[in-house]
């Protein structure tokens, strides 16, 4: 970056724990990088680059796609701009390019907060906060690894409605596990999902199918190979984890509580140039694509901050 200019992602909040370093950004409030011993855990982006492919971003108040950007919920209509115009969809919500406030920043933790103001695409005021903490995690994700080269980045999110009426809400996170120089093809993946959402040409759900015995079945660890994934998997029993193991032996788990019953898995086939298949996105989501239209999985945030919703995601790594 030329001296005196701010990077596209705004102020950078560095978190350090032992040999692990993560950087959270002011713009979007997401994860730009996560490394251990200089080895990438997540497929991030440079400080002077514009975030692409949703890397590390927070997806709210809806994750994934919203057909035509329009919906009707309890008599209230919303009309959001299309940011996937070729498919006539609004995608990944409204907070990806907002400035978030960095608060309580310590050596290993920071709380990022923002507020969605009422607007045509979402006529409610909702406050969001995500606390990022770099450390050893809960232990549940590193019990089969750990030691040198292990670390965990924990995300704790809260949402509260500051409007006079109840608000529909969904949230997701978009980390890409770094696949290594041999790309996603060489990685082994495990995710105990039983069901896949079927989608149309616009990426919108039209039904469900059982994944058992198909190329989408990762209930037992197996190589990704040439499988192309841009699929929402569900049938996850309570708290769940996805584990990706690279060819060099580093494993990364993305774990979420039962409040995230959907996992979008994307092998980055549509990313540009050398970025193609360099990462595998494992995206915990509270609801499926197009939830503001279908109503499936929506969280109802009661009016005037009467309730605060909470969720937790952990990204852990080891060898």
C-alpha positions as a Markdown table, in Angstrom:
| # | Residue | x | y | z |
|---|---|---|---|---|
| 1 | Unk | 0.0 | 0.0 | 0.0 |
| 2 | Unk | 1.3 | 3.5 | -0.7 |
| 3 | Unk | 2.2 | 5.3 | 2.5 |
| 4 | Unk | -0.7 | 7.1 | 4.2 |
| 5 | Unk | -3.4 | 5.1 | 2.4 |
| 6 | Unk | -5.7 | 2.8 | 4.3 |
| 7 | Unk | -6.1 | -0.8 | 3.0 |
| 8 | Unk | -9.4 | -1.8 | 1.4 |
| 9 | Unk | -10.3 | -3.8 | 4.5 |
| 10 | Unk | -9.6 | -0.9 | 6.9 |
| 11 | Unk | -7.9 | -1.2 | 10.2 |
| 12 | Unk | -6.3 | -4.6 | 10.9 |
| 13 | Unk | -6.7 | -6.2 | 14.4 |
| 14 | Unk | -3.9 | -8.8 | 14.9 |
| 15 | Unk | -4.4 | -11.6 | 17.4 |
| 16 | Unk | -1.4 | -13.6 | 18.7 |
| 17 | Unk | -1.2 | -16.8 | 20.7 |
| 18 | Unk | 2.1 | -18.6 | 20.8 |
| 19 | Unk | 3.1 | -19.2 | 17.2 |
| 20 | Unk | -0.4 | -18.6 | 15.9 |
| 21 | Unk | -1.4 | -15.3 | 14.3 |
| 22 | Unk | -4.8 | -14.2 | 13.0 |
| 23 | Unk | -5.9 | -10.9 | 11.5 |
| 24 | Unk | -9.5 | -9.6 | 11.8 |
| 25 | Unk | -10.5 | -6.6 | 9.6 |
| 26 | Unk | -12.5 | -3.4 | 10.3 |
| 27 | Unk | -14.3 | -3.6 | 7.0 |
| 28 | Unk | -16.7 | -6.6 | 7.2 |
| 29 | Unk | -15.5 | -7.6 | 10.6 |
| 30 | Unk | -14.1 | -10.9 | 9.2 |
| 31 | Unk | -11.0 | -13.0 | 9.2 |
| 32 | Unk | -8.3 | -11.9 | 6.7 |
| 33 | Unk | -5.6 | -14.5 | 7.7 |
| 34 | Unk | -5.0 | -17.3 | 10.2 |
| 35 | Unk | -1.5 | -18.9 | 10.3 |
| 36 | Unk | 0.5 | -21.1 | 12.7 |
| 37 | Unk | 4.3 | -21.1 | 12.4 |
| 38 | Unk | 3.8 | -19.0 | 9.2 |
| 39 | Unk | 1.8 | -21.9 | 7.7 |
| 40 | Unk | -1.7 | -20.8 | 6.4 |
| 41 | Unk | -4.6 | -22.4 | 8.2 |
| 42 | Unk | -7.2 | -20.4 | 6.2 |
| 43 | Unk | -7.0 | -19.3 | 2.6 |
| 44 | Unk | -6.9 | -15.5 | 3.2 |
| 45 | Unk | -5.9 | -12.5 | 1.2 |
| 46 | Unk | -3.3 | -9.7 | 1.3 |
| 47 | Unk | -3.7 | -6.5 | 3.3 |
| 48 | Unk | -3.7 | -4.4 | 0.1 |
| 49 | Unk | -6.3 | -6.6 | -1.6 |
| 50 | Unk | -10.1 | -6.3 | -1.8 |
| 51 | Unk | -11.7 | -9.4 | -0.2 |
| 52 | Unk | -12.9 | -11.8 | -2.9 |
| 53 | Unk | -15.0 | -14.9 | -2.8 |
| 54 | Unk | -16.4 | -14.0 | 0.6 |
| 55 | Unk | -13.1 | -15.1 | 2.3 |
| 56 | Unk | -13.5 | -15.0 | 6.0 |
| 57 | Unk | -16.6 | -12.8 | 5.9 |
| 58 | Unk | -19.6 | -12.6 | 8.2 |
| 59 | Unk | -22.9 | -13.2 | 6.3 |
| 60 | Unk | -25.9 | -11.5 | 7.9 |
| 61 | Unk | -28.8 | -10.9 | 8.2 |
| 62 | Unk | -29.0 | -13.8 | 5.7 |
| 63 | Unk | -26.3 | -16.1 | 4.4 |
| 64 | Unk | -26.1 | -17.3 | 0.8 |
| 65 | Unk | -28.7 | -16.4 | -1.8 |
| 66 | Unk | -32.0 | -14.5 | -1.7 |
| 67 | Unk | -34.1 | -14.9 | -4.9 |
| 68 | Unk | -34.6 | -11.6 | -6.7 |
| 69 | Unk | -33.5 | -9.9 | -3.5 |
| 70 | Unk | -37.2 | -9.7 | -2.4 |
| 71 | Unk | -39.3 | -11.3 | 0.2 |
| 72 | Unk | -42.4 | -10.7 | 2.4 |
| 73 | Unk | -42.3 | -11.6 | 6.2 |
| 74 | Unk | -45.3 | -11.0 | 8.5 |
| 75 | Unk | -46.6 | -8.3 | 6.2 |
| 76 | Unk | -43.3 | -6.5 | 5.8 |
| 77 | Unk | -41.7 | -6.4 | 2.4 |
| 78 | Unk | -38.0 | -6.3 | 1.7 |
| 79 | Unk | -36.2 | -5.5 | -1.6 |
| 80 | Unk | -32.4 | -5.8 | -1.6 |
| 81 | Unk | -30.1 | -4.9 | -4.4 |
| 82 | Unk | -28.7 | -7.8 | -6.6 |
| 83 | Unk | -25.0 | -8.4 | -6.0 |
| 84 | Unk | -25.2 | -11.6 | -8.0 |
| 85 | Unk | -27.0 | -10.0 | -11.0 |
| 86 | Unk | -26.3 | -12.9 | -13.5 |
| 87 | Unk | -28.5 | -15.1 | -11.3 |
| 88 | Unk | -30.9 | -12.3 | -10.1 |
| 89 | Unk | -29.9 | -12.9 | -6.5 |
| 90 | Unk | -28.9 | -10.8 | -3.5 |
| 91 | Unk | -26.2 | -12.8 | -1.7 |
| 92 | Unk | -24.6 | -13.0 | 1.7 |
| 93 | Unk | -26.5 | -10.3 | 3.4 |
| 94 | Unk | -25.6 | -6.6 | 4.2 |
| 95 | Unk | -22.7 | -6.5 | 6.6 |
| 96 | Unk | -19.8 | -7.7 | 4.4 |
| 97 | Unk | -18.7 | -4.2 | 3.4 |
| 98 | Unk | -19.8 | -2.2 | 6.5 |
| 99 | Unk | -17.2 | -0.8 | 8.9 |
| 100 | Unk | -17.2 | -2.6 | 12.2 |
| 101 | Unk | -15.9 | -1.3 | 15.5 |
| 102 | Unk | -13.0 | -3.1 | 17.1 |
| 103 | Unk | -13.5 | -3.1 | 20.9 |
| 104 | Unk | -11.7 | -4.8 | 23.8 |
| 105 | Unk | -8.7 | -5.5 | 21.7 |
| 106 | Unk | -6.1 | -7.5 | 23.6 |
| 107 | Unk | -3.1 | -9.6 | 22.5 |
| 108 | Unk | -5.3 | -12.6 | 21.6 |
| 109 | Unk | -8.9 | -11.3 | 21.3 |
| 110 | Unk | -11.1 | -8.6 | 19.9 |
| 111 | Unk | -14.8 | -7.9 | 19.7 |
| 112 | Unk | -16.1 | -6.6 | 16.4 |
| 113 | Unk | -19.5 | -4.9 | 16.4 |
| 114 | Unk | -21.8 | -3.2 | 13.8 |
| 115 | Unk | -25.4 | -2.2 | 13.3 |
| 116 | Unk | -27.6 | -2.9 | 10.4 |
| 117 | Unk | -29.8 | 0.2 | 9.9 |
| 118 | Unk | -33.3 | 0.0 | 8.5 |
| 119 | Unk | -33.3 | 0.0 | 4.7 |
| 120 | Unk | -35.3 | -1.3 | 1.7 |
| 121 | Unk | -33.6 | -4.6 | 1.8 |
| 122 | Unk | -34.1 | -5.2 | 5.5 |
| 123 | Unk | -36.3 | -2.7 | 7.3 |
| 124 | Unk | -35.1 | -3.5 | 10.9 |
| 125 | Unk | -32.3 | -2.3 | 13.1 |
| 126 | Unk | -30.1 | -5.1 | 14.3 |
| 127 | Unk | -26.9 | -4.9 | 16.4 |
| 128 | Unk | -24.3 | -7.6 | 15.8 |
| 129 | Unk | -21.1 | -8.4 | 17.7 |
| 130 | Unk | -18.5 | -11.1 | 17.0 |
| 131 | Unk | -15.8 | -11.9 | 19.6 |
| 132 | Unk | -12.7 | -13.5 | 18.1 |
| 133 | Unk | -10.3 | -15.3 | 20.5 |
| 134 | Unk | -7.1 | -17.0 | 19.5 |
| 135 | Unk | -6.0 | -19.8 | 21.8 |
| 136 | Unk | -6.2 | -23.5 | 22.5 |
| 137 | Unk | -10.0 | -23.7 | 22.0 |
| 138 | Unk | -12.4 | -26.0 | 23.9 |
| 139 | Unk | -10.1 | -29.0 | 23.4 |
| 140 | Unk | -12.9 | -30.9 | 21.7 |
| 141 | Unk | -11.6 | -30.1 | 18.2 |
| 142 | Unk | -7.9 | -30.8 | 18.9 |
| 143 | Unk | -8.1 | -34.0 | 21.0 |
| 144 | Unk | -6.9 | -36.1 | 18.1 |
| 145 | Unk | -4.1 | -33.7 | 17.3 |
| 146 | Unk | -2.5 | -30.8 | 19.1 |
| 147 | Unk | 1.0 | -30.2 | 20.5 |
| 148 | Unk | 3.3 | -28.2 | 18.3 |
| 149 | Unk | 1.4 | -26.4 | 15.5 |
| 150 | Unk | -2.0 | -26.5 | 17.2 |
| 151 | Unk | -4.3 | -23.5 | 17.8 |
| 152 | Unk | -7.9 | -22.6 | 17.7 |
| 153 | Unk | -9.8 | -19.4 | 16.6 |
| 154 | Unk | -13.1 | -19.1 | 18.4 |
| 155 | Unk | -16.0 | -16.9 | 17.2 |
| 156 | Unk | -18.8 | -16.0 | 19.5 |
| 157 | Unk | -21.6 | -14.0 | 17.9 |
| 158 | Unk | -24.6 | -12.2 | 19.4 |
| 159 | Unk | -27.5 | -10.5 | 17.6 |
| 160 | Unk | -30.1 | -8.1 | 19.1 |
| 161 | Unk | -33.1 | -6.4 | 17.5 |
| 162 | Unk | -33.4 | -2.7 | 18.2 |
| 163 | Unk | -36.7 | -2.2 | 16.2 |
| 164 | Unk | -40.3 | -1.9 | 17.2 |
| 165 | Unk | -41.3 | -5.1 | 15.5 |
| 166 | Unk | -39.8 | -8.6 | 15.5 |
| 167 | Unk | -37.2 | -9.3 | 12.8 |
| 168 | Unk | -36.3 | -12.4 | 10.7 |
| 169 | Unk | -32.6 | -13.2 | 10.9 |
| 170 | Unk | -30.0 | -15.6 | 9.7 |
| 171 | Unk | -26.2 | -15.6 | 9.9 |
| 172 | Unk | -23.3 | -17.6 | 8.5 |
| 173 | Unk | -19.5 | -17.5 | 8.3 |
| 174 | Unk | -17.3 | -18.0 | 5.3 |
| 175 | Unk | -13.8 | -19.3 | 6.2 |
| 176 | Unk | -11.8 | -21.2 | 3.5 |
| 177 | Unk | -9.6 | -23.9 | 4.8 |
| 178 | Unk | -6.3 | -23.6 | 3.0 |
| 179 | Unk | -5.9 | -26.6 | 0.7 |
| 180 | Unk | -2.1 | -26.4 | 0.2 |
| 181 | Unk | -0.1 | -26.3 | -3.0 |
| 182 | Unk | -1.8 | -29.6 | -4.3 |
| 183 | Unk | -5.2 | -28.0 | -4.2 |
| 184 | Unk | -8.5 | -29.3 | -2.9 |
| 185 | Unk | -8.0 | -32.5 | -4.9 |
| 186 | Unk | -5.4 | -33.8 | -2.5 |
| 187 | Unk | -7.3 | -33.1 | 0.7 |
| 188 | Unk | -9.2 | -35.6 | 2.8 |
| 189 | Unk | -12.5 | -34.4 | 4.2 |
| 190 | Unk | -14.9 | -35.6 | 6.8 |
| 191 | Unk | -18.4 | -34.2 | 7.5 |
| 192 | Unk | -21.2 | -36.3 | 8.9 |
| 193 | Unk | -24.1 | -34.8 | 6.9 |
| 194 | Unk | -26.9 | -37.0 | 5.7 |
| 195 | Unk | -28.7 | -34.6 | 3.3 |
| 196 | Unk | -27.9 | -32.3 | 0.5 |
| 197 | Unk | -30.1 | -29.5 | -0.8 |
| 198 | Unk | -30.9 | -29.7 | -4.5 |
| 199 | Unk | -30.7 | -26.4 | -6.3 |
| 200 | Unk | -31.8 | -24.9 | -9.6 |
| 201 | Unk | -29.6 | -23.0 | -12.1 |
| 202 | Unk | -29.7 | -19.9 | -9.8 |
| 203 | Unk | -28.4 | -21.8 | -6.8 |
| 204 | Unk | -31.8 | -21.7 | -5.0 |
| 205 | Unk | -33.1 | -24.8 | -3.1 |
| 206 | Unk | -35.8 | -26.9 | -4.9 |
| 207 | Unk | -35.6 | -30.1 | -2.8 |
| 208 | Unk | -33.5 | -32.5 | -0.8 |
| 209 | Unk | -31.7 | -35.7 | -1.4 |
| 210 | Unk | -29.9 | -38.4 | 0.7 |
| 211 | Unk | -26.1 | -38.2 | 0.3 |
| 212 | Unk | -25.4 | -41.7 | 1.5 |
| 213 | Unk | -23.3 | -43.7 | -1.0 |
| 214 | Unk | -22.9 | -40.7 | -3.3 |
| 215 | Unk | -20.0 | -38.4 | -4.2 |
| 216 | Unk | -21.3 | -36.0 | -1.6 |
| 217 | Unk | -21.0 | -38.5 | 1.3 |
| 218 | Unk | -18.1 | -37.6 | 3.6 |
| 219 | Unk | -19.5 | -39.3 | 6.7 |
| 220 | Unk | -16.2 | -41.2 | 6.7 |
| 221 | Unk | -12.9 | -39.4 | 5.8 |
| 222 | Unk | -12.1 | -39.6 | 2.1 |
| 223 | Unk | -10.2 | -37.6 | -0.5 |
| 224 | Unk | -12.1 | -34.8 | -2.2 |
| 225 | Unk | -10.4 | -35.7 | -5.6 |
| 226 | Unk | -12.1 | -34.1 | -8.5 |
| 227 | Unk | -15.5 | -33.6 | -6.8 |
| 228 | Unk | -16.8 | -30.1 | -7.3 |
| 229 | Unk | -18.8 | -28.8 | -4.4 |
| 230 | Unk | -21.0 | -25.8 | -4.0 |
| 231 | Unk | -23.6 | -27.5 | -1.9 |
| 232 | Unk | -25.6 | -27.0 | 1.3 |
| 233 | Unk | -25.3 | -30.1 | 3.5 |
| 234 | Unk | -27.6 | -30.7 | 6.4 |
| 235 | Unk | -28.9 | -33.6 | 8.5 |
| 236 | Unk | -26.2 | -32.7 | 11.0 |
| 237 | Unk | -26.9 | -34.2 | 14.4 |
| 238 | Unk | -26.6 | -31.4 | 17.0 |
| 239 | Unk | -23.1 | -29.8 | 17.3 |
| 240 | Unk | -21.0 | -30.8 | 14.3 |
| 241 | Unk | -17.5 | -30.5 | 12.8 |
| 242 | Unk | -16.0 | -30.7 | 9.4 |
| 243 | Unk | -12.4 | -31.8 | 9.2 |
| 244 | Unk | -10.1 | -31.2 | 6.3 |
| 245 | Unk | -6.6 | -32.9 | 6.2 |
| 246 | Unk | -4.0 | -31.6 | 3.8 |
| 247 | Unk | -1.5 | -33.8 | 1.9 |
| 248 | Unk | 1.2 | -32.5 | 4.3 |
| 249 | Unk | -0.6 | -33.7 | 7.3 |
| 250 | Unk | -2.0 | -30.5 | 8.7 |
| 251 | Unk | -5.7 | -30.8 | 9.6 |
| 252 | Unk | -8.2 | -28.0 | 10.2 |
| 253 | Unk | -11.6 | -28.5 | 11.8 |
| 254 | Unk | -14.6 | -26.1 | 11.5 |
| 255 | Unk | -17.0 | -26.8 | 14.3 |
| 256 | Unk | -20.3 | -25.3 | 15.1 |
| 257 | Unk | -23.1 | -25.7 | 17.7 |
| 258 | Unk | -26.6 | -27.0 | 17.0 |
| 259 | Unk | -27.7 | -23.4 | 16.2 |
| 260 | Unk | -25.9 | -23.8 | 12.9 |
| 261 | Unk | -27.7 | -26.8 | 11.3 |
| 262 | Unk | -26.5 | -26.1 | 7.7 |
| 263 | Unk | -23.0 | -26.3 | 6.3 |
| 264 | Unk | -22.3 | -24.8 | 2.9 |
| 265 | Unk | -19.2 | -26.6 | 1.3 |
| 266 | Unk | -17.5 | -24.9 | -1.7 |
| 267 | Unk | -14.4 | -26.2 | -3.4 |
| 268 | Unk | -13.7 | -22.7 | -4.9 |
| 269 | Unk | -14.0 | -23.9 | -8.5 |
| 270 | Unk | -15.3 | -20.5 | -9.6 |
| 271 | Unk | -12.6 | -18.4 | -8.0 |
| 272 | Unk | -10.3 | -16.6 | -10.5 |
| 273 | Unk | -6.9 | -17.7 | -11.8 |
| 274 | Unk | -4.5 | -19.4 | -9.3 |
| 275 | Unk | -7.1 | -19.1 | -6.5 |
| 276 | Unk | -9.2 | -21.9 | -8.0 |
| 277 | Unk | -9.5 | -24.8 | -5.6 |
| 278 | Unk | -6.8 | -23.4 | -3.4 |
| 279 | Unk | -9.2 | -23.5 | -0.5 |
| 280 | Unk | -12.3 | -25.4 | 0.7 |
| 281 | Unk | -15.0 | -23.1 | 2.2 |
| 282 | Unk | -16.8 | -24.7 | 5.2 |
| 283 | Unk | -19.6 | -22.3 | 6.0 |
| 284 | Unk | -21.7 | -22.8 | 9.1 |
| 285 | Unk | -25.2 | -21.3 | 8.5 |
| 286 | Unk | -28.2 | -20.9 | 10.7 |
| 287 | Unk | -30.6 | -21.3 | 7.8 |
| 288 | Unk | -30.5 | -22.5 | 4.2 |
| 289 | Unk | -30.2 | -20.3 | 1.0 |
| 290 | Unk | -33.4 | -18.3 | 0.3 |
| 291 | Unk | -34.6 | -18.6 | 3.9 |
| 292 | Unk | -36.2 | -15.1 | 4.0 |
| 293 | Unk | -38.5 | -16.4 | 1.2 |
| 294 | Unk | -39.1 | -20.0 | 2.5 |
| 295 | Unk | -39.0 | -19.2 | 6.2 |
| 296 | Unk | -37.0 | -22.3 | 6.8 |
| 297 | Unk | -34.5 | -22.1 | 9.7 |
| 298 | Unk | -35.1 | -18.3 | 10.3 |
| 299 | Unk | -34.3 | -16.9 | 13.8 |
| 300 | Unk | -36.9 | -14.5 | 15.1 |
| 301 | Unk | -35.4 | -11.6 | 17.0 |
| 302 | Unk | -38.0 | -10.2 | 19.2 |
| 303 | Unk | -38.7 | -6.5 | 19.2 |
| 304 | Unk | -36.8 | -3.9 | 21.3 |
| 305 | Unk | -34.0 | -6.2 | 22.3 |
| 306 | Unk | -36.3 | -8.5 | 24.3 |
| 307 | Unk | -34.0 | -11.4 | 23.3 |
| 308 | Unk | -30.4 | -11.7 | 22.3 |
| 309 | Unk | -29.4 | -14.6 | 20.1 |
| 310 | Unk | -26.0 | -16.3 | 20.5 |
| 311 | Unk | -24.0 | -18.7 | 18.5 |
| 312 | Unk | -20.4 | -20.2 | 18.5 |
| 313 | Unk | -18.0 | -21.4 | 15.8 |
| 314 | Unk | -14.5 | -22.8 | 16.3 |
| 315 | Unk | -11.7 | -23.2 | 13.7 |
| 316 | Unk | -8.9 | -25.4 | 15.0 |
| 317 | Unk | -5.8 | -26.8 | 13.6 |
| 318 | Unk | -3.0 | -29.3 | 14.4 |
| 319 | Unk | -0.8 | -32.0 | 13.0 |
